[in-house]
């Protein structure tokens, strides 16, 4: 990940409104493709996926405001990643919520008692195919 883009991501995370004054959150940038590829090999179904970078968002367990803040922060990063496309990775997110992944998260500097809320995977020069379509008929109107 280029320094300029990382700085934009950090700014998108830190310079926005949050539900709490001091959210209990932690973000991990994985910028080493070899480490990321080794990590992806540990996750069933992700063995063939290649990535150049990843951004993981963690929130303190039980802090629903912070969970919402982390989700919003990851979405802001997703939105600014026009030239560096990324995709939400459910398998990568789920991995960091199982015991093996929590040990690795601790090794990455994530405080104890935090859950992974989301992971963005940057594939490098590859194109990301959208596997799911959003449902747009999700509204009810009470008038």
C-alpha positions in Angstrom: 0.0 0.0 0.0 1.4 3.4 -0.9 2.1 5.8 1.9 -0.2 8.4 0.4 -3.2 6.0 0.2 -2.5 4.6 3.7 -2.5 8.2 5.0 -5.9 8.8 3.3 -7.3 5.7 4.9 -6.0 6.7 8.3 -7.6 10.2 7.8 -10.9 8.7 6.7 -10.9 6.6 9.9 -9.8 9.2 12.4 -11.3 12.5 11.1 -15.0 11.6 11.1 -17.8 11.6 13.6 -18.2 8.7 16.0 -20.9 7.6 18.4 -18.5 7.9 21.3 -15.8 10.4 22.1 -13.1 7.8 22.4 -14.1 4.6 20.5 -12.5 1.4 21.7 -11.3 0.4 18.3 -8.1 -0.9 16.7 -7.1 -1.2 13.0 -4.5 -3.5 11.5 -2.9 -2.7 8.1 -1.4 -5.9 6.6 0.9 -4.5 3.9 3.2 -7.5 3.4 1.9 -9.7 0.6 3.8 -12.7 1.8 2.3 -12.5 5.3 -1.1 -11.9 3.8 -0.9 -14.8 1.4 0.3 -17.1 4.3 -2.7 -15.9 6.4 -5.2 -16.5 3.5 -3.8 -20.1 3.2 -5.0 -20.7 6.8 -8.6 -19.9 5.9 -10.7 -22.6 4.2 -11.8 -21.4 0.7 -9.2 -18.6 0.6 -6.2 -20.6 -0.3 -6.3 -19.5 -3.9 -7.0 -15.8 -3.2 -4.1 -13.5 -3.6 -3.9 -10.1 -1.9 -1.5 -7.2 -1.8 -2.9 -5.6 1.4 -5.7 -5.9 3.9 -7.3 -3.6 6.5 -8.8 -5.2 9.6 -11.1 -3.4 11.9 -11.6 -4.4 15.6 -13.9 -3.2 18.3 -14.1 -3.9 22.0 -16.5 -6.7 22.7 -19.9 -5.4 24.0 -19.3 -1.9 22.7 -22.1 -1.6 20.1 -21.3 2.1 19.5 -17.7 1.2 18.6 -18.8 -1.7 16.4 -20.9 0.8 14.5 -18.0 3.2 14.3 -15.6 0.5 13.0 -18.1 -0.5 10.3 -18.6 3.1 9.3 -14.8 3.6 9.2 -14.3 0.6 7.0 -17.0 1.8 4.7 -15.4 5.2 4.3 -12.1 3.5 3.4 -14.0 1.3 0.9 -15.5 4.5 -0.6 -12.1 6.3 -1.0 -10.4 3.2 -2.6 -11.3 4.1 -6.2 -7.9 3.6 -7.7 -7.1 0.8 -5.3 -10.2 -1.3 -5.3 -11.0 -3.5 -2.4 -13.7 -5.9 -1.2 -15.1 -6.9 2.1 -13.9 -10.3 3.1 -16.3 -12.3 5.3 -13.9 -15.3 5.6 -11.1 -13.1 6.7 -13.4 -11.3 9.2 -14.7 -14.6 10.6 -11.1 -16.0 11.0 -10.2 -13.3 13.5 -13.1 -14.3 15.6 -12.1 -17.9 16.2 -9.5 -18.8 18.8 -6.7 -19.3 16.3 -7.3 -16.0 14.7 -7.6 -14.2 18.0 -4.1 -15.4 18.9 -2.8 -14.0 15.6 -4.7 -10.7 16.2 -3.0 -10.4 19.6 0.4 -11.0 17.8 -0.6 -8.2 15.4 -1.1 -5.8 18.4 -4.9 -6.0 18.8 -5.8 -5.5 22.5 -7.4 -8.4 24.4 -11.2 -8.5 24.4 -11.6 -7.1 20.9 -13.6 -8.7 18.0 -13.0 -8.3 14.3 -15.8 -6.3 12.8 -14.7 -6.3 9.2 -11.8 -6.9 6.8 -11.1 -5.2 3.5 -8.9 -7.1 1.1 -7.0 -5.3 -1.6 -6.1 -7.6 -4.4 -3.4 -5.5 -6.0 -3.7 -5.2 -9.8 -6.4 -7.9 -10.0 -10.1 -6.9 -10.6 -12.5 -7.7 -7.8 -15.7 -9.5 -8.9 -18.8 -8.8 -6.9 -20.2 -12.1 -5.7 -23.4 -10.7 -4.2 -26.0 -8.3 -5.3 -27.4 -5.8 -2.8 -31.1 -6.1 -2.1 -32.7 -2.8 -2.8 -36.3 -3.6 -1.8 -35.6 -3.4 1.9 -37.8 -0.6 3.0 -41.1 -0.4 4.9 -43.1 2.8 5.1 -45.4 3.5 8.0 -47.4 6.7 7.3 
